[in-house]
Amino acid sequence: MPFAELLLYAADRAQHVEEVIKPALEAGKWVLCDRFADATVVYQGAARGQAMEIIRTLNEKATSGIRPNLTFLLDCPEEVGLKRATARNSLESTTDQDRFEREGVVFHRKIRKAYLDLASRDRNRFVVIDATMPEERATEQILRHLKPYLERAREIQ
């Protein structure tokens, strides 16, 4: 089942890149994604134990080599994240929790560690935001890191 999950995510990402992301980038638009190829490295690789070489190959093919310029990692302890996800699903009238939320805290500890490892290896792209701080402060930090990109975009126009 983990390998099938990996292939399904790769197929979904490839379709999303071809139908949404590439056309937007070619039109000079910015693209904002909730998750991208890093999620596959973390969830299917670090947490599900799939071979990283296969993941790298699938990610490269599925994304056509497109990589984010900037990645915000909203970091919080596993228990906090699970509690928030459960509450969100309840608000959305979801009768069942997502299969990832049903995983134990050990699974989510692997996820968090893997994301933090990625962030530490690629400090030029990742910005780690403490997601336990008030939402307004987290938003301010995100906007502060986006400001240089916004200023450059304004100069180009």
N, CA, C and O of each residue as an XYZ file, in Angstrom:
628
protein
N       0.810     -1.209      0.000
C       0.000      0.000      0.000
C       0.857      1.278      0.000
O       0.503      2.206     -0.727
N       1.958      1.393      0.763
C       2.762      2.626      0.719
C       3.300      2.949     -0.676
O       3.374      4.120     -1.050
N       3.681      1.917     -1.456
C       4.193      2.178     -2.799
C       3.083      2.691     -3.708
O       3.304      3.601     -4.507
N       1.901      2.116     -3.589
C       0.753      2.593     -4.374
C       0.434      4.045     -4.011
O       0.140      4.858     -4.887
N       0.494      4.363     -2.723
C       0.263      5.737     -2.267
C       1.276      6.686     -2.912
O       0.909      7.766     -3.374
N       2.537      6.287     -2.943
C       3.597      7.085     -3.555
C       3.286      7.354     -5.026
O       3.394      8.490     -5.487
N       2.907      6.331     -5.747
C       2.613      6.486     -7.172
C       1.390      7.373     -7.407
O       1.369      8.172     -8.343
N       0.390      7.233     -6.569
C      -0.814      8.070     -6.701
C      -0.486      9.549     -6.475
O      -0.960     10.412     -7.214
N       0.319      9.835     -5.458
C       0.708     11.228     -5.212
C       1.549     11.766     -6.362
O       1.386     12.921     -6.755
N       2.443     10.952     -6.903
C       3.264     11.395     -8.037
C       2.381     11.688     -9.249
O       2.582     12.689     -9.937
N       1.411     10.824     -9.510
C       0.504     11.043    -10.646
C      -0.313     12.312    -10.448
O      -0.475     13.097    -11.382
N      -0.824     12.518     -9.249
C      -1.602     13.715     -8.963
C      -0.746     14.970     -9.133
O      -1.194     15.962     -9.709
N       0.469     14.919     -8.637
C       1.360     16.072     -8.745
C       1.698     16.356    -10.208
O       1.713     17.516    -10.620
N       1.970     15.312    -10.999
C       2.288     15.504    -12.414
C       1.125     16.180    -13.141
O       1.336     17.091    -13.941
N      -0.078     15.742    -12.867
C      -1.249     16.348    -13.502
C      -1.405     17.809    -13.066
O      -1.687     18.680    -13.889
N      -1.222     18.070    -11.776
C      -1.352     19.431    -11.247
C      -0.300     20.366    -11.857
O      -0.597     21.514    -12.188
N       0.914     19.868    -12.000
C       1.981     20.669    -12.604
C       1.631     20.994    -14.056
O       1.740     22.147    -14.472
N       1.214     19.999    -14.824
C       0.919     20.217    -16.248
C      -0.295     21.107    -16.468
O      -0.294     21.944    -17.370
N      -1.331     20.934    -15.651
C      -2.586     21.646    -15.894
C      -2.680     23.005    -15.188
O      -3.401     23.888    -15.652
N      -1.961     23.181    -14.075
C      -2.115     24.403    -13.287
C      -0.800     25.174    -13.144
O      -0.721     26.348    -13.507
N       0.215     24.516    -12.622
C       1.436     25.224    -12.244
C       2.215     25.733    -13.458
O       2.548     26.916    -13.522
N       2.509     24.856    -14.420
C       3.271     25.284    -15.598
C       2.573     26.418    -16.355
O       3.215     27.421    -16.670
N       1.283     26.285    -16.654
C       0.620     27.398    -17.361
C       0.675     28.712    -16.572
O       0.847     29.780    -17.160
N       0.530     28.637    -15.269
C       0.586     29.857    -14.450
C       1.982     30.476    -14.499
O       2.116     31.687    -14.674
N       3.007     29.665    -14.348
C       4.376     30.181    -14.398
C       4.701     30.754    -15.775
O       5.347     31.797    -15.878
N       4.257     30.078    -16.827
C       4.501     30.568    -18.186
C       3.801     31.899    -18.436
O       4.248     32.699    -19.259
N       2.695     32.134    -17.716
C       1.961     33.401    -17.840
C       2.541     34.474    -16.922
O       2.008     35.581    -16.846
N       3.626     34.151    -16.227
C       4.269     35.123    -15.352
C       3.603     35.282    -13.995
O       3.862     36.252    -13.284
N       2.755     34.342    -13.636
C       2.051     34.416    -12.356
C       2.867     33.730    -11.264
O       3.735     32.899    -11.532
N       2.561     34.101    -10.043
C       3.123     33.414     -8.875
C       2.246     32.205     -8.584
O       1.041     32.218     -8.837
N       2.864     31.169     -8.054
C       2.123     29.967     -7.681
C       2.360     29.707     -6.204
O       3.500     29.680     -5.739
N       1.286     29.518     -5.484
C       1.345     29.217     -4.062
C       0.731     27.847     -3.843
O      -0.428     27.620     -4.192
N       1.497     26.934     -3.267
C       1.016     25.570     -3.020
C       0.990     25.299     -1.520
O       1.855     25.758     -0.774
N       0.001     24.560     -1.103
C      -0.088     24.129      0.291
C       0.986     23.084      0.577
O       1.597     23.094      1.646
N       1.214     22.193     -0.365
C       2.270     21.178     -0.267
C       2.803     20.947     -1.670
O       2.135     21.235     -2.663
N       4.036     20.414     -1.730
C       4.601     20.111     -3.044
C       5.482     18.879     -2.881
O       5.188     18.027     -2.042
N       6.529     18.764     -3.641
C       7.336     17.543     -3.669
C       7.981     17.207     -2.332
O       8.212     16.033     -2.044
N       8.277     18.211     -1.508
C       8.847     17.923     -0.187
C       7.925     17.021      0.629
O       8.396     16.193      1.409
N       6.628     17.176      0.454
C       5.677     16.350      1.199
C       5.858     14.877      0.865
O       5.715     14.021      1.738
N       6.171     14.578     -0.382
C       6.389     13.181     -0.772
C       7.658     12.637     -0.128
O       7.684     11.498      0.340
N       8.703     13.447     -0.107
C       9.961     13.033      0.538
C       9.690     12.694      2.003
O      10.181     11.692      2.524
N       8.911     13.533      2.645
C       8.667     13.392      4.077
C       7.664     12.276      4.381
O       7.960     11.373      5.164
N       6.495     12.333      3.775
C       5.431     11.373      4.109
C       5.709      9.974      3.561
O       5.683      8.992      4.303
N       5.975      9.895      2.256
C       6.178      8.570      1.674
C       7.604      8.053      1.901
O       7.819      6.844      1.985
N       8.569      8.959      2.000
C       9.955      8.546      2.226
C      10.269      8.321      3.683
O      10.424      7.182      4.124
N      10.363      9.407      4.438
C      10.774      9.303      5.843
C       9.770      8.539      6.692
O      10.163      7.722      7.525
N       8.486      8.790      6.496
C       7.488      8.162      7.366
C       7.053      6.781      6.890
O       6.866      5.876      7.704
N       6.890      6.612      5.577
C       6.410      5.325      5.048
C       7.547      4.412      4.610
O       7.314      3.243      4.305
N       8.776      4.928      4.574
C       9.932      4.070      4.300
C      10.164      3.718      2.842
O      10.872      2.755      2.548
N       9.584      4.474      1.928
C       9.831      4.198      0.516
C      11.227      4.692      0.134
O      11.758      5.615      0.751
N      11.806      4.076     -0.874
C      13.182      4.371     -1.281
C      13.316      5.804     -1.787
O      12.592      6.227     -2.689
N      14.242      6.537     -1.201
C      14.446      7.932     -1.558
C      14.867      8.109     -3.017
O      14.505      9.106     -3.641
N      15.615      7.174     -3.562
C      16.028      7.275     -4.965
C      14.808      7.233     -5.884
O      14.737      7.987     -6.854
N      13.858      6.365     -5.588
C      12.620      6.299     -6.381
C      11.828      7.593     -6.203
O      11.286      8.130     -7.169
N      11.762      8.088     -4.980
C      11.038      9.340     -4.710
C      11.672     10.499     -5.462
O      10.959     11.307     -6.057
N      12.999     10.598     -5.449
C      13.681     11.675     -6.174
C      13.359     11.607     -7.671
O      13.078     12.629     -8.298
N      13.402     10.411     -8.229
C      13.112     10.240     -9.654
C      11.669     10.614     -9.969
O      11.410     11.353    -10.919
N      10.732     10.106     -9.175
C       9.319     10.426     -9.403
C       9.051     11.919     -9.229
O       8.324     12.515    -10.025
N       9.632     12.525     -8.199
C       9.437     13.958     -7.984
C       9.979     14.774     -9.156
O       9.339     15.722     -9.611
N      11.149     14.401     -9.633
C      11.757     15.135    -10.756
C      10.863     15.038    -11.993
O      10.627     16.036    -12.673
N      10.374     13.847    -12.276
C       9.493     13.659    -13.441
C       8.155     14.356    -13.238
O       7.667     15.034    -14.142
N       7.553     14.194    -12.052
C       6.223     14.747    -11.788
C       6.213     16.268    -11.784
O       5.218     16.879    -12.176
N       7.298     16.885    -11.350
C       7.349     18.345    -11.251
C       7.980     18.998    -12.473
O       8.029     20.224    -12.566
N       8.460     18.190    -13.405
C       9.202     18.705    -14.572
C      10.369     19.578    -14.121
O      10.755     20.524    -14.807
N      10.920     19.247    -12.964
C      12.071     19.982    -12.448
C      11.728     21.305    -11.776
O      12.629     22.036    -11.366
N      10.455     21.622    -11.657
C      10.044     22.867    -11.012
C      10.261     22.737     -9.504
O       9.850     21.757     -8.882
N      10.911     23.743     -8.937
C      11.162     23.769     -7.495
C      10.699     25.109     -6.939
O      10.792     26.133     -7.617
N      10.204     25.102     -5.717
C       9.796     26.372     -5.109
C      11.004     27.282     -4.877
O      12.109     26.815     -4.599
N      10.770     28.578     -4.997
C      11.796     29.561     -4.633
C      11.857     29.738     -3.128
O      12.915     30.022     -2.566
N      10.717     29.567     -2.484
C      10.589     29.815     -1.054
C       9.597     28.822     -0.471
O       8.536     28.577     -1.045
N       9.951     28.253      0.674
C       9.063     27.303      1.356
C       8.936     27.713      2.812
O       9.932     27.835      3.525
N       7.704     27.922      3.244
C       7.433     28.197      4.649
C       7.069     26.893      5.329
O       6.144     26.200      4.907
N       7.793     26.564      6.372
C       7.497     25.389      7.184
C       6.883     25.886      8.482
O       7.571     26.459      9.327
N       5.581     25.662      8.634
C       4.882     26.051      9.853
C       5.057     24.911     10.840
O       4.400     23.876     10.735
N       5.938     25.110     11.788
C       6.362     24.052     12.701
C       5.685     24.171     14.060
O       5.586     25.255     14.636
N       5.223     23.028     14.554
C       4.688     22.957     15.916
C       4.836     21.521     16.411
O       5.007     20.602     15.611
N       4.770     21.327     17.721
C       4.853     19.967     18.248
C       3.747     19.085     17.651
O       2.659     19.563     17.326
N       4.045     17.819     17.519
C       3.131     16.867     16.880
C       1.741     16.885     17.518
O       0.727     16.872     16.821
N       1.711     16.913     18.827
C       0.419     16.873     19.530
C      -0.429     18.098     19.192
O      -1.648     17.994     19.051
N       0.211     19.244     19.063
C      -0.499     20.480     18.717
C      -1.064     20.369     17.305
O      -2.228     20.695     17.070
N      -0.254     19.916     16.381
C      -0.701     19.770     14.999
C      -1.857     18.794     14.862
O      -2.817     19.060     14.139
N      -1.767     17.665     15.553
C      -2.848     16.677     15.497
C      -4.132     17.227     16.095
O      -5.219     16.999     15.563
N      -4.008     17.945     17.189
C      -5.179     18.538     17.833
C      -5.846     19.546     16.894
O      -7.071     19.578     16.779
N      -5.043     20.357     16.236
C      -5.580     21.341     15.290
C      -6.257     20.663     14.103
O      -7.338     21.078     13.684
N      -5.632     19.632     13.565
C      -6.217     18.931     12.414
C      -7.539     18.285     12.790
O      -8.496     18.332     12.018
N      -7.599     17.689     13.958
C      -8.837     17.058     14.421
C      -9.931     18.107     14.589
O     -11.077     17.880     14.201
N      -9.583     19.247     15.162
C     -10.558     20.325     15.347
C     -11.016     20.874     13.994
O     -12.204     21.130     13.803
N     -10.095     21.054     13.063
C     -10.434     21.548     11.725
C     -11.399     20.593     11.031
O     -12.384     21.023     10.431
N     -11.115     19.306     11.116
C     -11.985     18.324     10.475
C     -13.369     18.326     11.097
O     -14.365     18.123     10.402
N     -13.437     18.554     12.395
C     -14.735     18.625     13.067
C     -15.522     19.839     12.584
O     -16.730     19.752     12.367
N     -14.844     20.962     12.415
C     -15.493     22.184     11.928
C     -15.989     22.028     10.496
O     -17.015     22.592     10.116
N     -15.255     21.262      9.716
C     -15.626     21.055      8.316
C     -16.660     19.942      8.169
O     -16.969     19.522      7.054
N     -17.189     19.471      9.279
C     -18.190     18.399      9.288
C     -17.683     17.108      8.668
O     -18.457     16.310      8.140
N     -16.379     16.915      8.739
C     -15.798     15.673      8.256
C     -16.116     14.593      9.278
O     -15.778     14.718     10.455
N     -16.762     13.544      8.823
C     -17.167     12.496      9.765
C     -16.013     11.595     10.160
O     -16.069     10.908     11.180
N     -14.976     11.602      9.355
C     -13.840     10.730      9.639
C     -12.561     11.534      9.519
O     -12.469     12.449      8.702
N     -11.584     11.197     10.324
C     -10.294     11.870     10.245
C      -9.533     11.368      9.027
O      -9.690     10.220      8.611
N      -8.719     12.229      8.468
C      -7.831     11.895      7.372
C      -6.961     10.714      7.799
O      -6.659     10.557      8.982
N      -6.564      9.898      6.847
C      -5.773      8.714      7.211
C      -4.465      9.095      7.877
O      -3.941      8.324      8.681
N      -3.921     10.273      7.561
C      -2.689     10.701      8.221
C      -2.954     11.096      9.668
O      -2.118     10.842     10.534
N      -4.091     11.707      9.944
C      -4.412     12.061     11.329
C      -4.670     10.821     12.183
O      -4.521     10.861     13.404
N      -5.052      9.733     11.544
C      -5.287      8.495     12.297
C      -3.983      7.800     12.671
O      -3.976      6.899     13.510
N      -2.889      8.212     12.057
C      -1.584      7.645     12.400
C      -1.196      8.096     13.807
O      -1.640      9.143     14.278
N      -0.389      7.318     14.450
C       0.033      7.645     15.806
C       1.035      8.787     15.860
O       1.537      9.249     14.835
N       1.311      9.227     17.069
C       2.215     10.356     17.276
C       3.633     10.036     16.793
O       4.361     10.950     16.404
N       4.039      8.774     16.807
C       5.375      8.394     16.330
C       5.506      8.714     14.839
O       6.538      9.222     14.400
N       4.467      8.419     14.067
C       4.439      8.745     12.644
C       4.622     10.248     12.451
O       5.416     10.677     11.613
N       3.896     11.038     13.213
C       3.957     12.489     13.082
C       5.278     13.067     13.582
O       5.716     14.118     13.115
N       5.900     12.390     14.515
C       7.235     12.794     14.963
C       8.232     12.624     13.811
O       9.106     13.466     13.608
N       8.090     11.515     13.054
C       8.949     11.287     11.885
C       8.739     12.384     10.844
O       9.695     12.872     10.241
N       7.486     12.761     10.641
C       7.151     13.799      9.669
C       7.823     15.112     10.064
O       8.501     15.743      9.253
N       7.628     15.510     11.308
C       8.193     16.780     11.761
C       9.717     16.770     11.634
O      10.308     17.720     11.119
N      10.344     15.702     12.101
C      11.805     15.608     12.031
C      12.282     15.686     10.588
O      13.257     16.377     10.296
N      11.612     14.991      9.691
C      12.029     14.992      8.288
C      11.890     16.388      7.670
O      12.764     16.820      6.918
N      10.804     17.091      7.982
C      10.657     18.458      7.472
C      11.751     19.366      8.036
O      12.331     20.167      7.302
N      12.031     19.247      9.322
C      13.069     20.083      9.921
C      14.447     19.748      9.350
O      15.289     20.632      9.192
N      14.674     18.467      9.042
C      15.933     18.071      8.396
C      16.046     18.704      7.009
O      17.101     19.225      6.648
N      14.963     18.661      6.233
C      14.973     19.298      4.912
C      15.276     20.789      5.045
O      16.083     21.342      4.298
N      14.623     21.418      5.997
C      14.813     22.856      6.200
C      16.254     23.174      6.583
O      16.805     24.180      6.137
N      16.861     22.337      7.397
C      18.244     22.611      7.817
C      19.235     22.382      6.665
O      20.301     22.997      6.633
N      18.885     21.502      5.724
C      19.764     21.245      4.578
C      19.590     22.279      3.460
O      20.480     22.443      2.626
N      18.454     22.972      3.441
C      18.179     23.931      2.374
C      17.712     25.252      2.984
O      16.582     25.689      2.767
N      18.600     25.873      3.743
C      18.270     27.106      4.476
C      17.973     28.290      3.552
O      17.313     29.242      3.968
N      18.447     28.246      2.314
C      18.163     29.339      1.382
C      16.712     29.326      0.910
O      16.175     30.364      0.523
N      16.084     28.171      0.940
C      14.698     28.060      0.473
C      13.702     28.027      1.618
O      12.631     28.626      1.522
N      14.033     27.347      2.685
C      13.087     27.155      3.789
C      13.134     28.289      4.796
O      14.202     28.799      5.136
N      11.960     28.672      5.265
C      11.810     29.572      6.400
C      10.940     28.827      7.402
O       9.783     28.516      7.120
N      11.496     28.543      8.565
C      10.746     27.827      9.599
C      10.043     28.852     10.474
O      10.674     29.750     11.032
N       8.745     28.707     10.583
C       7.905     29.610     11.369
C       7.349     28.829     12.560
O       6.805     27.737     12.393
N       7.485     29.386     13.743
C       6.927     28.772     14.948
C       5.406     28.907     14.890
O       4.865     29.990     15.113
N       4.728     27.816     14.593
C       3.273     27.849     14.424
C       2.509     27.807     15.740
O       1.282     27.706     15.745
N       3.231     27.884     16.859
C       2.531     27.975     18.148
C       2.339     29.432     18.561
O       1.601     29.717     19.504
N       2.998     30.353     17.861
C       2.830     31.775     18.192
C       1.460     32.237     17.682
O       0.835     31.560     16.866
N       1.003     33.382     18.163
C      -0.278     33.908     17.678
C      -0.262     34.055     16.151
O       0.760     34.394     15.554
N      -1.396     33.796     15.549
C      -1.525     33.822     14.094
C      -1.034     35.140     13.487
O      -0.407     35.139     12.428
N      -1.316     36.253     14.148
C      -0.906     37.558     13.628
C       0.622     37.664     13.548
O       1.156     38.208     12.581
N       1.315     37.154     14.545
C       2.789     37.208     14.540
C       3.366     36.308     13.453
O       4.323     36.679     12.773
N       2.781     35.129     13.295
C       3.241     34.219     12.236
C       3.029     34.866     10.869
O       3.889     34.778      9.994
N       1.887     35.509     10.695
C       1.593     36.201      9.438
C       2.620     37.307      9.188
O       3.098     37.461      8.064
N       2.957     38.066     10.211
C       3.964     39.125     10.078
C       5.307     38.554      9.625
O       5.974     39.125      8.763
N       5.694     37.425     10.213
C       6.973     36.812      9.827
C       6.944     36.369      8.369
O       7.905     36.577      7.628
N       5.838     35.760      7.967
C       5.720     35.307      6.577
C       5.807     36.505      5.637
O       6.540     36.466      4.649
N       5.073     37.557      5.935
C       5.080     38.744      5.081
C       6.462     39.393      5.035
O       6.877     39.903      3.994
N       7.171     39.372      6.157
C       8.528     39.931      6.188
C       9.449     39.184      5.211
O      10.277     39.798      4.539
N       9.297     37.858      5.141
C      10.127     37.065      4.230
C       9.663     37.187      2.777
O      10.459     37.005      1.855
N       8.395     37.488      2.573
C       7.879     37.668      1.217
C       8.221     39.041      0.644
O       8.265     39.212     -0.575
N       8.460     40.007      1.506
C       8.668     41.395      1.089
C       9.721     41.542     -0.019
O       9.454     42.226     -1.006
N      10.906     40.928      0.105
C      11.894     41.086     -0.982
C      11.390     40.556     -2.329
O      11.704     41.127     -3.373
N      10.623     39.488     -2.313
C      10.067     38.938     -3.553
C       9.038     39.901     -4.146
O       8.993     40.104     -5.360
N       8.220     40.486     -3.286
C       7.211     41.444     -3.733
C       7.873     42.693     -4.310
O       7.429     43.228     -5.326
N       8.929     43.147     -3.659
C       9.643     44.333     -4.142
C      10.297     44.068     -5.501
O      10.265     44.922     -6.386
N      10.890     42.879     -5.659
C      11.500     42.529     -6.950
C      10.444     42.443     -8.042
O      10.674     42.893     -9.164
N       9.308     41.878     -7.727
C       8.223     41.774     -8.713
C       7.743     43.158     -9.130
O       7.437     43.389    -10.300
N       7.679     44.064     -8.185
C       7.258     45.438     -8.465
C       8.284     46.129     -9.383
O       7.906     46.889    -10.274
N       9.565     45.864     -9.165
C      10.619     46.471     -9.989
C      10.571     45.967    -11.432
O      10.870     46.709    -12.368
N      10.197     44.715    -11.600
C      10.157     44.105    -12.939
C       9.023     44.704    -13.765
O       9.143     44.856    -14.980
N       7.933     45.039    -13.101
C       6.758     45.557    -13.829
C       6.975     46.910    -14.267
O       6.098     47.505    -14.892
